[in-house]
Amino acid sequence: MPDTPHWIRWTFPASVLLVACVALAGCSGGDFGRTRQDFINDDMHRWIGGEATSSVGLRPSQFQLTDNERQLRDLAYPLIEPPHSRPAWRSVFGDYQPLPAPWRQAPAFDRTAYGRALIDEPHRSHSSRYANLIDDVRDDVTRFEPFFASAIKVLGLDRKRNASLAHVSELSPRERDDAIARMQENTLIVQWVQQCLERRVSSYRWALERLVIQAPDGMAADADRLIGELAAQTANPPVAAAPVIGRALTTRG
């Protein structure tokens, strides 16, 4: 087999590769609003619990996160982040930012926002819009089971924690308050994800309906099937977190 002509070989001088590596490193360090390196750590999603509790007038726990609680928050973030909320190029480097809990979000939830963004964004063809919708729904279906498996584990351990409070010797008021606050945090996180999933199903259905009337395509059937699967999962979660005592938790919008 003859050698590849030198004029079509991909060759990069070492200096070019070095400059590219430096540029990429700089991008991940916080330029242009991207994720700062000092924000990326094992507890980068810890804020979710504090946001959830403070949004309903409760204080966050000062206990360190357990491995299971950390995993719960890590798995929750992709489900509470609005779907299709950033351009694809940003997701390569990250565009991380804290989000408000649903109990104090303003303005009220707009089920049309996702669909309008999907339809208004430039696309090469209408089929790419269907493909984006299908990918977003499939991602949520894929994330559903891992999150709720984690929730089952965390809430189960919290029941044991709650039962043990009456038997811990010399339990200080601060320890008791932090234990209760952590259980409230975990419960609220599960409820937060549940509300977001319900809203996502509503948004996906609105978007599909508009795609069907604007650009009918056989891909609509696949999208509808996936949305139905996500809706069925959301309506029958494997674990339901009881409302936090002393506070009515309702969804606005």
BELPEKA-V134452 format. One record per residue. SS is DSSP state (h for helix, s for strand, l for the rest). Layout:
# BELPEKA-V134452
ss=<SS & SS>
This chain:
# BELPEKA-V134452
ss=<l & l & l & l & l & h & h & h & l & l & l & l & l & h & h & h & h & h & h & h & h & h & h & h & h & h & h & l & l & l & h & h & h & l & l & l & h & h & h & l & l & l & l & l & l & l & h & h & h & h & h & h & h & h & l & l & l & l & l & l & l & l & l & l & l & l & h & h & h & h & h & h & h & h & h & h & h & h & h & h & l & l & l & l & l & l & l & h & h & h & h & h & h & l & l & l & l & l & l & l & l & l & l & l & l & l & l & l & l & l & l & l & h & h & h & h & h & h & h & h & l & l & l & l & l & h & h & h & h & h & h & h & h & h & h & h & h & h & h & h & h & h & h & h & h & h & h & h & h & h & h & h & h & h & h & h & h & h & h & h & h & h & h & h & h & h & h & l & l & l & l & l & h & h & h & h & h & h & h & h & h & h & h & h & h & h & h & h & h & h & h & h & h & h & h & h & h & h & h & h & h & h & h & h & h & h & h & h & h & h & h & h & h & h & l & l & l & l & h & h & h & h & h & h & h & h & h & h & h & h & h & h & h & h & h & l & l & l & l & l & l & l & l & l & l & l & l & l & l & l & l & l & l>
